[in-house]
Amino acid sequence: MSKSYNMPSQFFAGDTLEFYVNSAEYPAPAYTLNYALVNSSGQITITGTADGTDHKISVASATTADYTAGEYQWHAYFTKSGERRHYASGHVEIITDYTAETGGFDARTFTKKVLDALESAIQNTASAEQLILISQSCESLNVQYKPDLIKTYRQWKELYNQEVKAGKIADGQGVKSGIYVRFK
């Protein structure tokens, strides 16, 4: 297996996280590489180890199993004798460990949940939970006024279609889009 030299854009909680960083300016073992991942649920800190002059980031699956799924901002930095030097920053998504979900799991995206709630409201079958989701997600929307509900539904449907298209592209699947011309 070849070495990966980048923080992945996403990984599953419960999977081993492993990648390397090579820095001529801040080589291991003279410097230590650290990562801080932060979101509204808290902070995760990761400290790298030396692998020759590379910095190895390795987090055991038992450790990542305790990570809370969600979007995180990360900041990587080198340390040496009390000094700290910025290296890089970015985003990573920690995905729910589906094998640990024994009681069922709603894997719909937030966009899909709102879209489904709007559809239920249009059909007058929305639950109290769905109405709360709509009120929190769609400011100043009167759920009693059908034309506004339908307009908002169409906006969220477009967002959801974009989300599905992006997912297909990320999965390497083709997407149907374009302008088709017919000549006579």
C-alpha positions as CSV (number, residue, x, y, z in Angstrom):
1,M,0.0,0.0,0.0
2,S,1.4,3.4,-1.0
3,K,1.7,6.3,1.4
4,S,-1.0,9.0,1.4
5,Y,0.4,12.5,1.9
6,N,-2.7,14.4,2.5
7,M,-5.4,14.8,5.2
8,P,-8.4,13.1,3.6
9,S,-11.4,15.2,2.9
10,Q,-13.5,12.6,4.8
11,F,-13.2,9.4,6.8
12,F,-15.4,7.1,8.8
13,A,-15.5,7.1,12.5
14,G,-14.2,3.7,13.5
15,D,-11.6,3.5,10.7
16,T,-7.9,3.9,11.1
17,L,-6.8,7.3,10.0
18,E,-3.3,7.3,8.6
19,F,-1.3,9.7,6.3
20,Y,2.1,11.3,6.1
21,V,3.4,14.8,5.7
22,N,6.8,15.7,4.3
23,S,8.3,19.1,5.0
24,A,11.8,20.0,4.1
25,E,11.5,23.2,6.3
26,Y,10.2,21.3,9.4
27,P,11.5,17.8,9.1
28,A,10.8,15.0,11.6
29,P,12.1,14.2,14.2
30,A,13.4,17.8,14.8
31,Y,9.8,19.1,14.7
32,T,6.5,17.5,15.7
33,L,3.4,17.8,13.6
34,N,0.0,18.4,15.4
35,Y,-3.5,18.6,14.1
36,A,-6.5,20.3,15.8
37,L,-9.9,19.4,14.5
38,V,-12.7,21.7,15.7
39,N,-16.5,21.9,15.4
40,S,-19.4,22.9,17.6
41,S,-19.3,19.6,19.4
42,G,-15.6,20.0,20.5
43,Q,-12.0,19.6,19.6
44,I,-9.9,16.6,18.5
45,T,-6.1,16.8,18.8
46,I,-3.8,14.5,17.0
47,T,0.0,14.4,17.4
48,G,2.2,12.9,14.7
49,T,5.3,10.7,15.0
50,A,8.5,10.6,13.1
51,D,8.9,8.1,10.2
52,G,12.4,9.0,9.0
53,T,12.1,12.6,8.0
54,D,8.3,12.3,7.3
55,H,5.7,13.1,9.9
56,K,3.3,10.2,10.3
57,I,-0.3,10.8,11.4
58,S,-1.9,7.6,12.7
59,V,-5.0,7.3,14.8
60,A,-6.2,3.8,15.8
61,S,-9.8,2.7,14.8
62,A,-10.6,2.4,18.5
63,T,-9.9,6.1,19.0
64,T,-11.7,7.3,15.9
65,A,-14.8,5.2,16.9
66,D,-15.3,7.8,19.7
67,Y,-15.2,10.7,17.3
68,T,-18.5,12.6,16.7
69,A,-19.6,12.6,13.1
70,G,-19.8,16.0,11.4
71,E,-17.9,18.7,9.5
72,Y,-14.7,19.9,11.1
73,Q,-12.2,22.7,10.5
74,W,-8.6,21.5,11.0
75,H,-5.4,23.4,11.6
76,A,-2.0,21.7,11.3
77,Y,1.1,23.1,12.9
78,F,4.7,22.1,13.8
79,T,6.1,22.5,17.3
80,K,9.7,22.4,18.5
81,S,11.0,23.6,21.9
82,G,7.9,25.8,22.6
83,E,7.9,27.3,19.1
84,R,4.8,26.8,16.9
85,R,4.6,27.2,13.1
86,H,1.5,27.1,11.0
87,Y,1.5,24.4,8.3
88,A,-1.9,24.1,6.7
89,S,-5.7,24.3,7.4
90,G,-8.8,22.9,5.8
91,H,-12.0,20.9,6.3
92,V,-12.6,17.2,7.0
93,E,-15.9,15.3,7.3
94,I,-16.1,12.5,9.9
95,I,-18.8,10.1,8.7
96,T,-20.9,8.1,11.1
97,D,-19.8,4.5,11.6
98,Y,-22.8,2.7,10.2
99,T,-21.6,-0.6,11.8
100,A,-22.1,0.9,15.2
101,E,-25.7,2.0,14.5
102,T,-27.7,-0.8,16.0
103,G,-30.9,1.1,16.7
104,G,-31.4,2.5,13.2
105,F,-30.0,5.7,11.7
106,D,-31.5,8.4,9.5
107,A,-28.8,8.8,6.9
108,R,-30.6,11.6,5.0
109,T,-28.8,14.9,4.6
110,F,-30.2,18.0,6.3
111,T,-31.3,19.2,2.9
112,K,-33.3,16.0,2.3
113,K,-34.9,16.2,5.7
114,V,-36.1,19.7,5.1
115,L,-37.3,18.8,1.6
116,D,-39.3,15.8,3.0
117,A,-40.7,18.0,5.8
118,L,-41.8,20.6,3.2
119,E,-43.5,17.9,1.1
120,S,-45.3,16.6,4.1
121,A,-46.5,20.2,4.9
122,I,-47.8,20.7,1.4
123,Q,-49.8,17.4,1.8
124,N,-51.0,18.5,5.3
125,T,-49.3,15.4,6.9
126,A,-46.3,17.1,8.6
127,S,-45.5,16.0,12.1
128,A,-44.7,18.5,14.9
129,E,-41.0,17.6,14.5
130,Q,-41.1,18.4,10.8
131,L,-42.9,21.7,11.4
132,I,-40.2,22.7,13.9
133,L,-37.5,21.8,11.3
134,I,-39.3,23.9,8.7
135,S,-39.6,26.9,11.0
136,Q,-35.9,26.7,12.0
137,S,-34.8,26.2,8.4
138,C,-37.1,28.5,6.4
139,E,-37.3,31.9,8.2
140,S,-40.7,33.8,8.0
141,L,-42.4,31.0,6.0
142,N,-46.1,30.6,6.7
143,V,-46.7,26.9,6.5
144,Q,-50.5,27.6,6.1
145,Y,-49.9,29.5,2.8
146,K,-49.5,26.8,0.1
147,P,-48.0,29.0,-2.6
148,D,-45.1,30.0,-0.3
149,L,-44.7,26.3,0.7
150,I,-44.5,25.2,-2.9
151,K,-42.1,28.0,-3.8
152,T,-39.8,27.1,-0.9
153,Y,-40.2,23.4,-1.7
154,R,-38.9,24.1,-5.3
155,Q,-35.9,26.0,-3.9
156,W,-35.0,23.2,-1.5
157,K,-35.6,20.6,-4.3
158,E,-33.0,22.5,-6.4
159,L,-30.5,22.4,-3.5
160,Y,-31.1,18.7,-3.0
161,N,-30.6,18.0,-6.8
162,Q,-27.3,19.9,-6.6
163,E,-26.3,17.8,-3.6
164,V,-27.2,14.5,-5.4
165,K,-25.3,15.7,-8.5
166,A,-22.2,16.5,-6.4
167,G,-22.4,13.1,-4.7
168,K,-22.6,11.3,-8.0
169,I,-19.6,13.3,-9.3
170,A,-17.6,12.5,-6.1
171,D,-18.5,8.8,-6.5
172,G,-17.2,8.8,-10.1
173,Q,-20.7,8.4,-11.6
174,G,-21.8,10.3,-14.7
175,V,-24.4,12.9,-14.4
176,K,-26.9,13.9,-17.1
177,S,-26.8,17.5,-17.8
178,G,-26.2,19.6,-20.9
179,I,-27.9,21.1,-23.8
180,Y,-29.1,18.8,-26.5
181,V,-29.5,20.1,-30.0
182,R,-31.3,18.4,-32.9
183,F,-30.5,19.4,-36.4
184,K,-33.0,18.9,-39.3
